[in-house]
Amino acid sequence: MQPVFIIGEQRSGSNLLRLMLNNSTKIAAPHPPHILLRMKELVPSYGSLQKMENFKLLIDDVCRLIDTNPVPWSKDNFNREIIVDKCKDRSLIAIFKAVMDHYSEVNEASMWVCKSMQNVRWYKELEAYFKKPKYIYLYRDPRDVTLSFQKAVVGHKHPYCIAKKWTDLQALCIEARENIPENRFYNLKYERLIENPEESLKDLCEFLEIEYNKEMLNYYNSNEAKNTAKVSMLWANVKSPLMRKNSGKYLKAMSKDDQAIVESVAHEVMDTLKYERKSVEQNFINFDQEMINKYNFEDKELQSIAELKINPEDLKRRKLQLEVIEEIKKRI
């Protein structure tokens, strides 16, 4: 089973790309429950995973995370014993591989795609464990990413905090790009994907060594797209045709001051990724600790306000998964 990881930062078109790829008969690309991101730091609390009791408990918790995912995984509820049998060793990453392999088999796919983009934090472990995994580095202009997060009901809200996280994740992706063979690492600029989707997907399919299917562009008619869109306002756009002009919005919608903050934080990575700076040439803002503390405080306040706007049904679905994590922590 060929594993593929989409890496980068959220609000960069990852659900769009996931749904396009999922419309290929060769690929299974479920909405991610973020197994490594949410569970990795909790693993030591299970004790030795060589004890079958501890290992089965971890498997059950991972499967509960999947079972409560806001966008349901289709066709199968996970039989824990099947996952036990599929694990080649007793580790979280083995469980991750087992559930993804099993999902792909049930959906008759030869390849799976995980769009938990922060998996780039563990790319060295992925490289060590998986047999020649492939990576799609999906990136977007940080000023448009900032605007998107500011409108979303989740995530950071202050431009400094958004740009800082974006920069840190892109730096990890660039590091991975320098250490992974070119034939297993694909760079995909969001702006290119929306402006030339057919050409982008054909190139991507060549990289993945699968045949291009024109149905990939009809992703918005798929049941997966419809199910994703109705779950949260965050993903409402995926039930509609591609928005080819969904770039450069910051030019009209973002203040010069906010542009200056983003560019001052992200200028080195922006230069590497060929994003032209508009507000800052050389005189970057010098962020002292007092400013950073102020921005972090404002960010938390803005997040609290945004959370009040979450649709009650959306909030209910999100809480199911968060309750699993909280239950695990309390048990610990």
Buried (B, 14 or more C-beta within 10 A) or exposed (E): BBBBBBBBBBBBBBBBBBBBBBBBBBBBBBBBBBBBBBBBEBBEEBEEBEEEEBBBBBBBBBBBBBBBBBBBBBEBEBEBEBBBEBBEEBBBBBBBBBBBBBBBBBBEBEBBBBBBBBBBBBBEBBBEBBEEBBBBBBBBBBBBBBBBBBBBBBBBBBBBBBBBBBBBBBBBBBEBBEEBEEEEBBBBBBBBBBBEBEEBBBBBBEBBEBEBBEEBBBBBEBEBBEBBBBBBBBBEBBBEEBEEEBBEBBEEEBEEEBBBBBBBBBBEBBEEBEBEBBBBEEEBBEBEEEEEEEBBEBBBEBBEEBEEEBBEEBBEBBEBBEEBBEEBEEEE
